[in-house]
Amino acid sequence: MTDASLRTSSYVIYVDLPDDPGRMLLVHGYSGAYDVVSRKVASYLRAHERGRPPKPLYGAWVTEPEFLDTDYQPSADTVESLRRRGYLTDMTAAEEEGYLAKIAGMLHEAAQQRLSWIFMPNYDCNLRCFYCFQDHMRTDPAYRHLLRRMTPALVDRLFGAVRDIEARHGVTGPQRRSIGFFGGEPLLADNRAIVEYIMRSARADADANFWAVTNGTDLARYADLLGADGIAALQITLDGPSFEHDKRRIYPDGSGSFALIADNITLALDRGASVSVRMNIDRKNIRLLPALADEIIARDWHASKAFNAYTYPIHSSNEKTDKQTTFNPWELDVALDEFRQEFPQLKIIDRPDDRMRKSALRLFDGAIEEPALKSEFCGAHAGMYIFDALGDIYACWERTGDKKLRIGYVSDDGTVEFNAPIATAWRSRSVAVVSACRKCRYALQCGGGCAVLAEGKRGTLHANYCDAYANRFRAMVAEAYLAHAAGETAADSVDRVCDL
């Protein structure tokens, strides 16, 4: 080391480049630097790491790239460049951890000013999907009280609550609100009147854009509300071609829903709405994805810039889901990689982490100047507010329906009351407060992972859930770089629908 006061930063990520054994890609966890260097330079940095970050609380260390045993000494100019880019630092490990926590704190504070609103018209649903985390609400009579529908009077109080909460966040002046619909199934035919009332009330109060997570079965009832000036973006689930989907996403009488949903996807695209088709995948239906890709192509959905399709691993969220049949995101990425070799049509269906690849490609292509860093996994820890039909307020849609977990409620007189301990537990979670995350080189890319899954593993929201993130990040960034080197551009790989 030319300067004895310098050490390798604790937050250097080393990315192997397949078919390029002489070079590596360096990524810095908080400076935002991405640099291709010789493997000798990467080995030099690794050799000057002092200690190793602690093992994550959940998950094992992934296989790290191999390094050369070398006495290579870079030039003074190279050392200075590595220092300037953040790979070398004069901070101690403890000082650098504090510095990362400070950055995370600033990012978290900014995120808490980006508010979003989700209305749950009801918890009821017309389908009975075996893996649904809300399944008990429709099948256990003890939860029947949850199946009421929002009323106009409650909606009026909720928009008063929106203004109150905005003021508490220090948000003033005109702004465009993001308003989503979730359930249960929010776009049931019987919900049409209250959904339209919510949209009308929102527009009377401020400018707004609307989106929905829907099963798509009753979408025809909302045809005139779909499009750029109405419900502009939809997430709809198909769990395989018709013969498989109709075993999984069924009506109470056991009948399937594929044909109706497929027709309504075409309807939504024709009306000008963006449609993101999500496929919940386990080891039983993954081999049927080529048939679903063929169906997408036959219906010409893939030709629309307003359409995309992506996969997501099913989590064992209830006793009806066999854990042995599930993937984690990395396992699903790898499996789909292999399938794409045999079935090229699968290129129209995104792997779980293709969004990460696309973001890196934009960076390499110059479409963005620096990567987006985040201190939290999702809006549940920042500015997302979810209102249900009982007037209860939640931070996370996977924790709705249980008053013990609500972060607050809107009283009959319109007063917003917060449950401070629960609200604080959700809103304070960031990589700055999770001890393993503060030491992790991937922290500001990952955001700490899903709090619900972390709680399931560790018993607390304030734990990390790594979910094979290191493997996933390195693989997608390497793939993006090689694609860029081969001439692929960000324009070839843009996200075509808004992020729900």
C-alpha positions as CSV (number, residue, x, y, z in Angstrom):
1,M,0.0,0.0,0.0
2,T,1.6,3.3,-1.1
3,D,-0.1,5.2,1.7
4,A,-0.2,3.3,5.0
5,S,-3.2,5.3,6.1
6,L,-5.4,3.8,3.4
7,R,-7.3,0.5,3.6
8,T,-9.7,-1.2,1.2
9,S,-13.2,0.0,1.8
10,S,-15.5,-2.5,3.6
11,Y,-18.1,-1.8,0.9
12,V,-16.3,-3.0,-2.3
13,I,-18.3,-5.5,-4.4
14,Y,-16.3,-7.7,-6.7
15,V,-18.1,-8.9,-9.8
16,D,-16.7,-11.7,-12.0
17,L,-17.0,-11.1,-15.8
18,P,-17.6,-14.5,-17.5
19,D,-15.4,-15.1,-20.5
20,D,-13.1,-12.2,-19.4
21,P,-10.8,-13.8,-16.8
22,G,-8.3,-11.0,-16.8
23,R,-10.7,-8.3,-15.6
24,M,-13.3,-7.7,-12.9
25,L,-16.0,-5.2,-12.3
26,L,-15.8,-3.2,-9.1
27,V,-18.9,-1.7,-7.6
28,H,-18.8,0.5,-4.5
29,G,-21.6,0.1,-2.1
30,Y,-22.2,3.7,-1.2
31,S,-20.1,5.9,-3.6
32,G,-22.0,4.6,-6.6
33,A,-18.8,3.9,-8.5
34,Y,-18.7,1.1,-11.2
35,D,-15.3,0.4,-12.7
36,V,-13.8,-2.4,-14.8
37,V,-10.2,-3.1,-13.6
38,S,-7.6,-5.7,-14.2
39,R,-7.8,-8.7,-11.9
40,K,-4.5,-7.7,-10.5
41,V,-6.0,-4.5,-9.2
42,A,-9.0,-6.3,-7.8
43,S,-6.7,-8.8,-6.1
44,Y,-4.6,-5.9,-4.7
45,L,-7.7,-4.4,-3.1
46,R,-8.9,-7.8,-1.7
47,A,-5.5,-8.4,-0.2
48,H,-5.7,-5.1,1.7
49,E,-9.1,-5.7,3.2
50,R,-8.7,-5.6,7.0
51,G,-11.0,-8.3,8.4
52,R,-14.2,-9.6,6.8
53,P,-17.7,-8.3,7.3
54,P,-19.6,-10.6,9.8
55,K,-21.8,-13.4,8.5
56,P,-25.4,-12.3,7.8
57,L,-28.0,-13.2,10.4
58,Y,-29.9,-15.0,7.8
59,G,-28.3,-16.9,5.0
60,A,-24.8,-18.2,4.4
61,W,-21.9,-16.4,2.7
62,V,-22.1,-16.9,-1.0
63,T,-19.1,-18.1,-3.0
64,E,-16.8,-15.1,-3.5
65,P,-14.8,-14.6,-6.7
66,E,-11.4,-16.2,-6.8
67,F,-8.4,-13.9,-6.6
68,L,-4.8,-14.1,-7.7
69,D,-2.0,-14.4,-5.1
70,T,0.1,-11.5,-6.2
71,D,2.5,-9.0,-4.9
72,Y,1.3,-6.5,-7.5
73,Q,1.8,-2.9,-6.6
74,P,-0.3,-0.4,-8.6
75,S,1.1,3.0,-9.6
76,A,0.5,6.1,-7.4
77,D,-2.0,7.3,-10.0
78,T,-3.9,4.1,-9.8
79,V,-4.0,4.2,-6.0
80,E,-5.2,7.8,-6.1
81,S,-7.9,6.8,-8.6
82,L,-9.0,4.0,-6.3
83,R,-9.1,6.3,-3.4
84,R,-11.1,8.9,-5.3
85,R,-13.7,6.4,-6.4
86,G,-14.1,5.1,-2.8
87,Y,-12.4,1.7,-3.1
88,L,-9.6,2.9,-0.8
89,T,-10.3,4.9,2.3
90,D,-8.6,6.4,5.2
91,M,-11.6,5.8,7.5
92,T,-11.5,2.9,10.0
93,A,-14.0,0.2,9.6
94,A,-16.1,1.7,12.4
95,E,-15.9,5.2,10.9
96,E,-16.9,3.9,7.5
97,E,-19.9,2.0,9.0
98,G,-21.0,5.2,10.6
99,Y,-20.6,7.0,7.3
100,L,-22.8,4.4,5.5
101,A,-25.4,4.7,8.3
102,K,-25.4,8.5,7.8
103,I,-26.0,8.1,4.0
104,A,-28.7,5.6,4.7
105,G,-30.3,8.0,7.1
106,M,-30.4,10.8,4.6
107,L,-31.9,8.5,1.9
108,H,-34.5,7.3,4.4
109,E,-35.5,10.8,5.3
110,A,-36.0,11.7,1.6
111,A,-38.0,8.5,1.0
112,Q,-40.4,9.4,3.8
113,Q,-41.3,12.5,1.9
114,R,-42.4,10.4,-1.1
115,L,-45.9,9.5,0.0
116,S,-48.2,7.0,-1.7
117,W,-51.7,5.9,-0.9
118,I,-53.5,2.5,-1.2
119,F,-57.2,2.0,-0.8
120,M,-58.6,-1.5,-0.1
121,P,-62.3,-1.3,-0.9
122,N,-62.7,-4.7,0.8
123,Y,-60.9,-7.9,1.8
124,D,-63.3,-10.1,-0.1
125,C,-62.2,-11.9,-3.3
126,N,-64.0,-14.0,-5.9
127,L,-61.0,-16.4,-6.3
128,R,-59.6,-19.0,-3.9
129,C,-55.8,-19.3,-4.7
130,F,-54.1,-21.9,-2.5
131,Y,-51.0,-19.7,-1.8
132,C,-52.9,-16.5,-0.8
133,F,-51.7,-14.9,2.4
134,Q,-55.3,-13.7,3.0
135,D,-56.9,-17.1,2.5
136,H,-58.1,-17.3,6.1
137,M,-60.2,-14.1,5.6
138,R,-62.5,-15.8,3.2
139,T,-62.5,-19.4,4.6
140,D,-62.6,-18.8,8.4
141,P,-65.9,-17.4,9.8
142,A,-64.0,-15.7,12.6
143,Y,-62.8,-13.1,10.0
144,R,-66.2,-12.5,8.4
145,H,-66.2,-9.0,9.9
146,L,-63.4,-8.0,7.5
147,L,-65.5,-8.6,4.4
148,R,-67.4,-5.3,4.5
149,R,-67.0,-2.7,1.7
150,M,-65.9,0.9,2.0
151,T,-68.6,3.5,2.1
152,P,-68.6,7.0,0.7
153,A,-68.6,8.5,4.2
154,L,-65.5,6.5,5.1
155,V,-63.8,7.6,1.8
156,D,-64.5,11.3,2.7
157,R,-62.8,10.7,6.1
158,L,-59.9,9.0,4.5
159,F,-59.1,11.9,2.2
160,G,-59.2,14.1,5.3
161,A,-56.7,11.7,6.8
162,V,-54.5,12.0,3.6
163,R,-54.3,15.8,4.0
164,D,-53.6,15.4,7.8
165,I,-50.8,12.9,7.1
166,E,-49.3,15.0,4.4
167,A,-49.1,17.9,6.8
168,R,-47.4,15.7,9.4
169,H,-44.8,14.8,6.8
170,G,-44.3,18.5,6.0
171,V,-45.7,18.0,2.5
172,T,-47.4,21.3,1.4
173,G,-48.6,22.8,-1.8
174,P,-50.0,21.1,-5.0
175,Q,-48.7,17.6,-5.7
176,R,-49.7,14.6,-7.8
177,R,-50.8,11.7,-5.6
178,S,-50.1,8.1,-6.4
179,I,-53.3,6.1,-5.5
180,G,-53.5,2.4,-5.8
181,F,-56.2,-0.2,-5.3
182,F,-55.6,-3.4,-3.5
183,G,-57.6,-6.1,-1.8
184,G,-58.9,-8.8,-1.5
185,E,-59.9,-8.1,-5.0
186,P,-60.4,-4.4,-5.3
187,L,-62.0,-4.4,-8.8
188,L,-64.8,-6.7,-8.1
189,A,-67.9,-5.8,-10.1
190,D,-69.7,-4.9,-6.9
191,N,-67.0,-2.5,-6.0
192,R,-67.5,-0.4,-9.1
193,A,-69.4,2.4,-7.4
194,I,-67.0,2.9,-4.5
195,V,-63.9,2.7,-6.7
196,E,-65.4,5.4,-9.0
197,Y,-66.2,7.5,-5.8
198,I,-62.6,7.2,-4.6
199,M,-61.3,8.3,-8.0
200,R,-63.7,11.2,-8.2
201,S,-62.9,12.3,-4.6
202,A,-59.2,12.1,-5.3
203,R,-59.5,14.3,-8.4
204,A,-61.6,16.8,-6.5
205,D,-58.8,17.1,-3.9
206,A,-55.6,17.1,-6.0
207,D,-54.1,15.7,-9.2
208,A,-53.7,12.0,-9.1
209,N,-52.6,8.9,-11.0
210,F,-54.3,5.5,-10.3
211,W,-53.1,1.9,-10.5
212,A,-54.4,-1.4,-9.2
213,V,-53.3,-4.9,-8.2
214,T,-56.2,-7.0,-9.5
215,N,-56.9,-10.6,-10.5
216,G,-58.5,-9.2,-13.7
217,T,-61.7,-11.3,-13.6
218,D,-64.2,-8.4,-13.4
219,L,-62.2,-5.9,-15.4
220,A,-64.8,-5.5,-18.1
221,R,-67.0,-3.7,-15.6
222,Y,-64.3,-1.0,-15.3
223,A,-63.6,-0.6,-19.0
224,D,-64.5,3.1,-19.2
225,L,-62.2,3.8,-16.1
226,L,-59.1,2.2,-17.7
227,G,-56.4,4.2,-19.6
228,A,-53.9,7.0,-19.1
229,D,-56.5,9.3,-17.6
230,G,-58.0,6.7,-15.3
231,I,-56.6,3.5,-13.8
232,A,-53.4,3.7,-15.9
233,A,-51.5,0.6,-14.7
234,L,-52.6,-2.9,-13.7
235,Q,-50.8,-5.8,-12.2
236,I,-52.6,-9.0,-13.1
237,T,-51.6,-12.6,-12.3
238,L,-51.5,-15.6,-14.7
239,D,-50.0,-18.7,-13.1
240,G,-49.3,-20.6,-16.3
241,P,-51.2,-21.6,-19.5
242,S,-54.9,-22.1,-19.1
243,F,-54.8,-25.8,-18.1
244,E,-52.4,-25.0,-15.2
245,H,-53.7,-21.6,-14.2
246,D,-57.2,-23.0,-13.9
247,K,-56.0,-25.4,-11.2
248,R,-54.5,-22.6,-9.2
249,R,-56.5,-19.4,-9.5
250,I,-60.0,-20.8,-9.1
251,Y,-63.5,-19.7,-8.2
252,P,-65.1,-21.1,-5.0
253,D,-66.8,-23.8,-7.1
254,G,-63.5,-24.9,-8.5
255,S,-63.9,-23.5,-12.0
256,G,-61.0,-21.7,-13.7
257,S,-60.4,-18.0,-14.6
258,F,-57.8,-18.0,-17.4
259,A,-60.1,-17.3,-20.4
260,L,-61.8,-14.3,-18.7
261,I,-58.6,-12.8,-17.4
262,A,-56.9,-13.2,-20.8
263,D,-59.7,-11.4,-22.6
264,N,-59.6,-8.6,-20.0
265,I,-55.8,-8.1,-20.4
266,T,-56.5,-7.5,-24.1
267,L,-59.3,-5.1,-23.1
268,A,-57.1,-3.2,-20.8
269,L,-54.3,-2.8,-23.4
270,D,-56.8,-1.7,-26.0
271,R,-58.1,0.9,-23.5
272,G,-54.6,2.3,-23.1
273,A,-53.7,0.9,-19.7
274,S,-50.3,-0.6,-19.0
275,V,-50.5,-4.2,-17.9
276,S,-47.8,-6.1,-15.9
277,V,-48.5,-9.8,-15.9
278,R,-47.1,-11.5,-12.8
279,M,-46.5,-15.3,-12.8
280,N,-46.2,-16.9,-9.4
281,I,-43.8,-19.7,-9.9
282,D,-43.0,-22.9,-8.0
283,R,-41.3,-26.1,-8.9
284,K,-44.6,-27.5,-10.2
285,N,-45.5,-24.9,-12.8
286,I,-42.1,-23.6,-14.0
287,R,-41.9,-26.0,-16.8
288,L,-45.1,-24.7,-18.2
289,L,-43.8,-21.2,-18.8
290,P,-42.9,-21.8,-22.4
291,A,-46.6,-22.7,-23.1
292,L,-47.6,-19.4,-21.4
293,A,-45.0,-17.5,-23.4
294,D,-46.6,-19.0,-26.6
295,E,-50.0,-17.8,-25.4
296,I,-48.7,-14.3,-24.9
297,I,-47.2,-14.3,-28.3
298,A,-50.4,-15.7,-29.9
299,R,-52.4,-13.0,-28.3
300,D,-49.8,-10.4,-29.5
301,W,-49.6,-8.8,-26.0
302,H,-45.8,-8.7,-26.2
303,A,-45.9,-6.4,-29.1
304,S,-47.3,-3.6,-26.9
305,K,-44.9,-1.3,-25.2
306,A,-47.6,-1.1,-22.4
307,F,-47.1,-4.8,-21.6
308,N,-44.6,-6.8,-19.7
309,A,-44.5,-10.1,-18.0
310,Y,-42.4,-11.2,-15.1
311,T,-41.9,-14.1,-12.7
312,Y,-42.0,-14.2,-8.9
313,P,-41.3,-17.1,-6.6
314,I,-44.2,-18.3,-4.4
315,H,-43.5,-18.0,-0.7
316,S,-45.0,-20.4,1.8
317,S,-47.3,-17.9,3.3
318,N,-49.9,-20.4,4.6
319,E,-50.2,-24.0,5.6
320,K,-51.5,-25.0,2.1
321,T,-48.1,-24.2,0.5
322,D,-45.5,-26.9,0.5
323,K,-42.1,-25.3,1.2
324,Q,-40.3,-28.0,-0.7
325,T,-42.0,-26.8,-3.9
326,T,-40.8,-23.1,-3.6
327,F,-37.9,-21.3,-5.1
328,N,-36.0,-18.3,-3.8
329,P,-35.4,-15.5,-6.4
330,W,-31.8,-16.7,-7.1
331,E,-32.9,-20.3,-7.7
332,L,-35.6,-19.0,-10.0
333,D,-33.2,-16.8,-11.9
334,V,-30.9,-19.7,-12.5
335,A,-33.7,-22.1,-13.6
336,L,-35.1,-19.5,-16.0
337,D,-31.6,-18.9,-17.4
338,E,-31.4,-22.6,-18.3
339,F,-34.9,-22.7,-19.7
340,R,-34.1,-19.7,-22.0
341,Q,-31.4,-21.7,-23.7
342,E,-34.0,-24.4,-24.7
343,F,-37.0,-22.1,-25.2
344,P,-36.0,-18.7,-26.7
345,Q,-39.6,-17.4,-26.4
346,L,-39.0,-17.1,-22.6
347,K,-37.0,-13.9,-23.3
348,I,-40.4,-12.1,-23.3
349,I,-40.8,-13.1,-19.7
350,D,-38.6,-11.4,-17.1
351,R,-36.7,-13.3,-14.5
352,P,-37.2,-12.0,-10.9
353,D,-34.0,-9.9,-11.2
354,D,-34.2,-8.6,-14.8
355,R,-35.1,-5.2,-13.4
356,M,-31.7,-5.1,-11.7
357,R,-30.1,-6.0,-15.0
358,K,-31.9,-3.2,-16.8
359,S,-30.9,-0.6,-14.2
360,A,-27.2,-1.6,-14.5
361,L,-27.5,-1.5,-18.3
362,R,-28.8,2.0,-18.2
363,L,-25.8,3.0,-16.1
364,F,-23.3,1.5,-18.5
365,D,-25.1,3.0,-21.4
366,G,-25.1,6.5,-19.9
367,A,-28.9,6.7,-19.7
368,I,-28.5,7.4,-16.0
369,E,-25.4,9.1,-14.4
370,E,-25.4,7.1,-11.2
371,P,-27.1,4.1,-9.6
372,A,-30.2,4.6,-7.4
373,L,-29.3,3.8,-3.8
374,K,-31.9,3.0,-1.2
375,S,-32.0,2.7,2.5
376,E,-35.2,0.6,2.8
377,F,-36.6,-2.4,0.9
378,C,-40.0,-0.9,0.1
379,G,-42.5,1.8,0.8
380,A,-43.7,0.1,4.0
381,H,-40.7,1.7,5.7
382,A,-41.1,5.1,4.2
383,G,-44.3,6.8,2.9
384,M,-46.8,4.2,1.9
385,Y,-50.2,4.3,3.7
386,I,-52.8,1.6,3.2
387,F,-56.4,2.3,4.2
388,D,-58.9,-0.6,4.6
389,A,-62.7,-0.6,4.7
390,L,-62.7,-0.5,8.5
391,G,-60.7,2.8,8.6
392,D,-57.5,1.1,9.7
393,I,-54.1,2.2,8.4
394,Y,-51.3,-0.2,7.6
395,A,-47.8,0.1,6.4
396,C,-47.5,-3.3,4.6
397,W,-50.2,-4.9,2.5
398,E,-49.1,-8.4,3.7
399,R,-49.9,-7.4,7.3
400,T,-53.4,-6.0,6.7
401,G,-56.5,-7.2,8.4
402,D,-55.1,-7.6,11.9
403,K,-55.8,-4.6,14.2
404,K,-52.8,-5.5,16.4
405,L,-50.6,-4.7,13.4
406,R,-52.2,-1.5,12.2
407,I,-50.0,1.6,12.4
408,G,-53.1,3.7,13.0
409,Y,-56.8,4.3,12.2
410,V,-59.2,7.0,11.2
411,S,-61.9,7.6,13.8
412,D,-65.6,8.2,13.1
413,D,-65.0,12.0,13.4
414,G,-62.1,11.9,10.9
415,T,-59.3,12.1,13.5
416,V,-56.1,10.2,12.6
417,E,-54.7,8.2,15.5
418,F,-51.4,6.5,15.3
419,N,-50.2,3.4,17.2
420,A,-46.8,4.9,17.9
421,P,-44.9,1.6,18.7
422,I,-46.1,-0.2,15.6
423,A,-45.8,2.7,13.3
424,T,-42.2,3.4,14.6
425,A,-41.2,-0.2,14.1
426,W,-42.2,-0.1,10.5
427,R,-41.1,3.4,9.6
428,S,-37.8,3.3,11.4
429,R,-36.6,0.1,9.6
430,S,-33.7,0.9,7.3
431,V,-30.2,-0.5,6.7
432,A,-28.9,2.1,9.1
433,V,-30.6,0.4,12.1
434,V,-30.1,-3.3,11.2
435,S,-26.7,-4.2,12.5
436,A,-25.8,-6.8,9.8
437,C,-26.9,-4.4,7.1
438,R,-24.7,-1.6,8.3
439,K,-21.7,-3.8,7.7
440,C,-22.9,-5.3,4.4
441,R,-21.4,-4.1,1.1
442,Y,-24.7,-4.7,-0.7
443,A,-26.8,-2.7,1.9
444,L,-27.7,0.3,-0.2
445,Q,-28.6,-1.8,-3.2
446,C,-30.7,-4.4,-1.3
447,G,-32.4,-2.2,1.3
448,G,-32.3,-4.9,3.9
449,G,-34.7,-7.3,2.3
450,C,-38.4,-7.9,3.1
451,A,-39.3,-7.2,6.7
452,V,-42.1,-9.7,6.7
453,L,-39.8,-12.5,5.7
454,A,-37.2,-11.3,8.1
455,E,-39.7,-11.3,10.9
456,G,-40.6,-14.9,9.9
457,K,-37.0,-16.0,10.2
458,R,-35.8,-13.9,13.1
459,G,-38.9,-12.8,15.0
460,T,-38.4,-9.1,14.4
461,L,-38.9,-6.6,11.6
462,H,-35.5,-5.1,12.4
463,A,-33.5,-8.0,11.0
464,N,-32.1,-8.6,7.5
465,Y,-33.4,-11.0,4.9
466,C,-30.7,-11.5,2.4
467,D,-32.6,-13.8,0.0
468,A,-29.4,-14.7,-2.0
469,Y,-29.0,-11.1,-2.9
470,A,-25.2,-11.2,-3.3
471,N,-25.5,-13.9,-6.0
472,R,-28.3,-12.1,-7.7
473,F,-26.7,-8.7,-7.8
474,R,-23.3,-9.9,-9.1
475,A,-24.9,-12.1,-11.7
476,M,-27.2,-9.4,-13.1
477,V,-24.6,-6.6,-13.1
478,A,-22.1,-8.9,-14.9
479,E,-24.7,-9.8,-17.4
480,A,-25.6,-6.2,-18.0
481,Y,-22.0,-5.2,-18.5
482,L,-21.4,-8.0,-21.0
483,A,-24.6,-7.1,-22.9
484,H,-23.4,-3.5,-23.0
485,A,-20.0,-4.6,-24.4
486,A,-21.8,-6.6,-27.0
487,G,-23.8,-3.6,-28.2
488,E,-27.1,-3.9,-26.3
489,T,-28.4,-0.5,-25.3
490,A,-30.6,0.8,-22.5
491,A,-33.2,1.6,-25.2
492,D,-33.4,-2.2,-26.0
493,S,-34.1,-3.0,-22.4
494,V,-36.3,-0.3,-20.8
495,D,-39.1,-1.1,-18.4
496,R,-42.2,-0.7,-20.4
497,V,-44.8,-0.3,-17.7
498,C,-44.7,1.8,-14.5
499,D,-43.6,0.3,-11.3
500,L,-46.6,-0.7,-9.2
